[in-house]
Amino acid sequence: MRFNSVNTEFTRFLFVGGLNTLSYYTIYLVLHNVFSLPYLLAHIVGFLISLNISFFLNCYVTYRIKPTLKKYLYFPLTQVVNMAVSTALIYIFVEFLHLNSNIAPFAAVLFTIPITFAVSGKILKDTAQPK
């Protein structure tokens, strides 16, 4: 397999998503286990911090566009659905399915990857085009 055949936006998105998930999960675990924040609060804080990391990685690596203030301000819209779905899933996994609160965020991200790719590409690319 040639490198070009795997160097697609979606492949780069998965790579960036992996890095971003690792940063989010590290922040989450530190806040939840070291600082004893409740799992939902640790999730929200970790999510907000990793959102900023995600913006720059997606601009530079995934979509290869220049980050601008306008794109930065629009980018959180890409995460509204992601945040809502992942928060609901984490709650369901922990409270109803009794999944360990250290594992629940990782399980939730598996459901949100395709949604986030579609929405982030639409917003970042549309804001990159002159109107």
N, C-alpha and C positions, 0 to 999 in steps of 0.2 A: 504494500500500500504506500503510495507516495504521500509526502507531507502535505501537499496542496489539497488532497482529497479529505484530510482531516482538519485542515485549517479553515474551517467555516465559522460563521458568526455563532452558530449554535454550539460548536465545539469550544470556541473561545469563551462563550457564555458559561458552559459547564465548568471549564477550568477556573474562570473568575468566580463562579458560584461556589466551587469547592474551596477556594481561598477565603471567600467571604463567609461561608458557612463555618470554616475553621476559626476565623476571627470572632464571629458571633458566639460560637459554642464555647470558646475559651473564655470570653468575657462573661457569658452566662454562668459557666461553672465557677469562675472566681467569685462572682457576685453572690451566687446561690450557696456555694459551699464554704468559701472563705469568709465572706462578709455576712452570711446568713440572711440574705434578702429572700423573701418569699419567691417561689418559682415564677409566678406571673410578673412580679416587679422586675426580677432579674432578666426575664425574657424581654420585657419592654425596653429596659435600659440597654441591654445588649443589642437589641434590634436597632435602636436609634443610633447607636455608635457605629454599628456595622453598615448602616444605611449610607453614612458618609464615605466609608471605605468603598462600598459597592459603587457609588456614583463615579468616583475617579477611576476605579478599575474598569468599569463598563465603558466609560468614555475612551480611555486610552487603549485598552486591550480588546474588548469585545467589539465595539462599533467603530473604533479608530476615528473618533471625532474629538474636536477640541472642547474641553469643558468651558462652559460660560455660566454666568450668574443666572441667566434665564433658564438654562437646562437644569442647573442646580435647584432652582426654585420649583421647577416642574417635576423633577425626579421623585420626590416623595409620593406623588400621585401613582407612580408605578408600584408602590409598596402598600397602598391602601388595602387592596384585596389580599395581598400576601399577608399583611399584618392581621387582618380580620380572620382569614382562614387559618393561619398558623396558630393564633391565640386560641381560637375555638377548638382546634384539634388538640393542642397541648392540654387544655382544660379537660376535654373529653377523655384523652388518653390517661391522664393522671387520676381524675375524679371517678370516672365510670369504668374504665378498663384496667385501672390500677397499675398502669405502666409506671416504672420508676421515673421520677421527675428529672433525672439526669439524662434519660434516654428519650423522653417525649419530644423535645425540640427537634432532635435529629429525625425522628419518625415523621414529624409534621412537615419538614422541609421536602420530603419526597413527593408530597402532594402539591406543593406550591411551585415547583420548578417550571413546568410548562406555562403556567399562568404568568409568572413573573417574566419569562423570556418574551412572550408575546407583547405584554403591556410595556415593558421597558424599551424594547426596540421601537415600538410605535411612538412613544413619547420622546425618546432621545433623538430619533431620526427626524421626526416631524419638527422638532424645535431647532434642528440643525439646518433645515431648509429655509432660505429667505422667502418671505411672504410679500 
